[in-house]
Amino acid sequence: MLERLRQIFIESGKNQTEIAKKTNVTSAYIWKILNKDNVKPRDLFIQKVCEEFGVSEDWLRTGNGEPTIKRTRKQEIIAFANEIMDLPDENIKKRLIEALIKLDENDWSTIAKIADSLKEGS
């Protein structure tokens, strides 16, 4: 399981502090997971990793099944909003959220297509 956690963290492109913040643990805890082989991650931490990084809990724990889970539209929006909240400029956050609130279904469909194409390009 530690190797799969390490893989998730590395592929996320986030640093230890960012991962710790998203999973509600300390940077030292993330360091231990990345560097020690005798760490047994807590259940709550595993659940938070799955939620934040969109991975299957069964795959993370056992290696069985598909690594990623399909997020609902609501989960995608929440994840996107959380990323926005990590931006340093308060004005940008406020304006972006106000603009997102005004979108209709067609707009959201377009944004989803753009997001998918960005994921494919990375």
Disulfide bonds with the S-S distance in Angstrom:
none
